[in-house]
Amino acid sequence: MTEAEWLAATDPMPMLDFLSGKASERKLRLFAVGCCRHIWHLFTDERSRKAVEVAERFADGAARKRQCQAAHRAAITVAWVAEYETFDCHSHAAAMAAGFPLNASEVAEGVEQWGAGTGDDVMKAKATHTRFLHCVIGNPFRPVALDPSWLTSTVLALAECIYTERAFDRLPILADALQDAGCENEDILNHCRQPSVHMRGCWAVDLLLGHA
């Protein structure tokens, strides 16, 4: 995959293939969590929601692997609806978000199929997931180097708040604080001001907080 292909992508699968061995497990699991949170209203069984929540905590080091595995086992049973003998693809995606080894492509594909009444539904879901990857990974061909002078108390406090509270509406404020700290990097400033999908694992916030 080239840089131009990455930036113009509308399908997350080639992007995920490209990231194999390059992106951290944490980044990919947060991407999987973000895919599931996008269809949160469809998870009517608490076991599915718990799998996603535990997977997110595990990615942040706040849950143990055995807890993640237990949540996965509990959630995988939800995917099979015995009464109708059908397979629930989005509940399966929730379970797989907590799975080992993580298969982010399988999670994204399961989420994409939940409302696949038409081909347009799938294309819209794929487009959303590419935006998720652009948010979490950024541009892997031109990674932004952190300048320690940007890390003022205001910048760090804002970044921490945005991450812990999922307060992504404050990203433009973070961009202003970065500029006040002397940051002139257009990639990070434009990303923070971009009216697009942002999620936990956002590369700009992770860069400032030292998350890999």
N, C-alpha and C positions, 0 to 999 in steps of 0.2 A: 504494500500500500504506500502511495506517495502522500506528501503533505497536501497536495491539491485534492486528492481523493478523500483524505480524512476530513478536510474542511467542508467538502461538498456532499458528504455521505448522507444518505437517507435510509440506510439499512444498518442496524447495529451489528449484524452477524460478521461481516468482513472486518469491522472495527475490533470486535472481540477476538477474532482469530489473530489479528495483527498484535493485539495486546498480550497474547499468550506468552508468558515468560518475561514480560516487560512491566506490566502493572502489578502492584501489590495485591495480595489477597484481600486486604482491608478495603482497598478502593473498589475491587470487583464485587465484594459482598455488599458494600454500601450502594453500589449501582443496582444490585439485585433487590435490596431493600426498597430503594426508591421506585423501582418498577412495581413492586407490590403495593407500596403506599399510594401509588397513583390510582389503584382500583380498590382502595381500602373499603369502600362501601359494599363491595361484593363479598367480603369475608364475614359471613353471618355466624360462623362457628368460632368460638373463642380460641380454639386450638390453632386455627390458621393465623389469627392475629398475634397470638403469643409467639408463634414460630418466627414471625417477622420481627417482633420486638426483641426477642432474645438474640436473634441474628445480628441486629443492630448493636445491641449491648456488647455482644461478643466482638464485633468489629472494633469497638472502642475499648476493649479490654475490661469491660465491666461485667462480663459473664464468662464462665468456664466452658471449655469444649464439651464436657459431659452434659452441661445444661442445654447447650445448643443441640446436641445429639438427641437428648430426651425430648426437646420441643419438636424436633424434626420427626421423630418416631410417632409422637402423638398427632401431629398435623397430617402425616402422610395418609392416615386412615380416613381423613375427611375427603380426600380426593376421590375415593370410591363410594358412590352412592348406591348402596346395596339394593335398595328398594327398586331402583330403575336400572340397575346394572350398567350405569354409565360412568364415564370418567370425567371428573371435574378438573379441567386443566388449570384454572386460576388458583384453586386450593392446592393443587400439586405444586404450582410455582411458589406459593407461600412456604410450603414444606421444604422445597429445595433451596430456598434462601438460607435455611439453617442447616443445609446438608454438608457432608464431607465425603469426598472432596467437593468443593463448590463448583458448580457448573452454571456460570452466569448466563450463558447462551440459552440453556434450558429454561431458566427462570424467565428471561425476556420472551422467549417463544411462547411459554405458557400464558403469560400475561397478554401477549398479542392475540392469542386465539380466543380469549374470553368473549369478545363481542364480535367475532368474525362472521357477522351476518352477510357482509359484502367484502369484496376486495379492498374497498376504500377504507373500511374499518381497520383492516390489518395495516394498510399503508400509513394511516394516521398514527397508529400505535408505534410502528417502526420509526416514524419521524420523531415522535416524542422521545423514544429511547435513544436515538442518536443525539438529541439535545441533552439528555441525561449524561451521556458519555462525554460530550463536549464540556459539560459543567464539571464533572468529576475528574477527568483526565486533562482537560485543556488541550493544548497543541503539543503532542509528544515530540514533534520535530523541532520545536523552538521553546523548550522549557524556560520559564522565567527564573532568573537567579535572584535570590533574596538579598536585599541590601539591609544589613542590620540597622542602619539609621532610620529605616521606616518604622521600626518597632517601638514607637512611642507608647506611653501608658494608655493614651486614648485609643490608638490603633489596636493594641492588644485587648483592651477591655471590650471594644466593639466586636472584634473578631470572635472572642470567647462567647459573648452574648449571642451573636448571630448563630454560632454553632450549637450551643447548648439549648437555645430556645427556638431554633429553626426560624429565626427572625430575619429571613432573607430580604424582606422589604427595607432593611436597614443597610443593605449593601451600598447603595449610592452615598449614604452618610460615611461609610467606611472609605469609599473612594475619595471623598473630600478630605477625610483625616489623613489618608495616605499622601495626598497632594500637599497638605500642610506640613507633612513630615519630609517633604522633598522628593517624593516619588514622581517620576515623569514617565514611567513605563506604561505605554499605551495599552498593552495587552491586559494587564491586571486592572487598570483604571476602566477600560472599556467593558471588561467582563463584569465588574461590580456594578456598572451603570446599565448593563444590558437588560432590557425588560423581557427576559426569557425565563425558562425553567431553571430554578436553582434548587439544590438539595444538599443534605448533609454529605460531606465529602467533597464539596465544591473546592476545586483546586486552588483558588485564590485564598480562601479562608484557611485551607490546610497548609498552604505555604507559609502564611503568617504565624500559624500556631505550631509549626514544626511537625505536622502529621504526614506520614508517608502513605 
